[in-house]
Amino acid sequence: MDSCILIINWNNGADTVACIKSVISFSDSNIIVLDNASEDDSIAVIQQYLTGNNIDSSAIALSELPDAGRHKVLFVKSSDN
């Protein structure tokens, strides 16, 4: 895998799931889904899709990242670098 695709979600889990399905169908890239403080059931919808389709995934809250609140930019880099 040489690429990573970022999908941003905000209050629209169904569209995000459709986007994930599309990406998975044509690419073996890693996918990062970033939720922008959704107030609906988006997180549950996305997690249910991933779990129901046996898609290996994990979730982390921004507050769980080290010093997350202290920085304006969270730079996620490849483990190869």
PyMOL commands that set and color helices and strands:
alter all, ss='L'
color gray80, all
select helices_A, chain A and resi 13-26+42-52+62-64+68-70
alter helices_A, ss='H'
color red, helices_A
select strands_A, chain A and resi 4-9+30-35
alter strands_A, ss='S'
color yellow, strands_A
deselect
rebuild
show_as cartoon
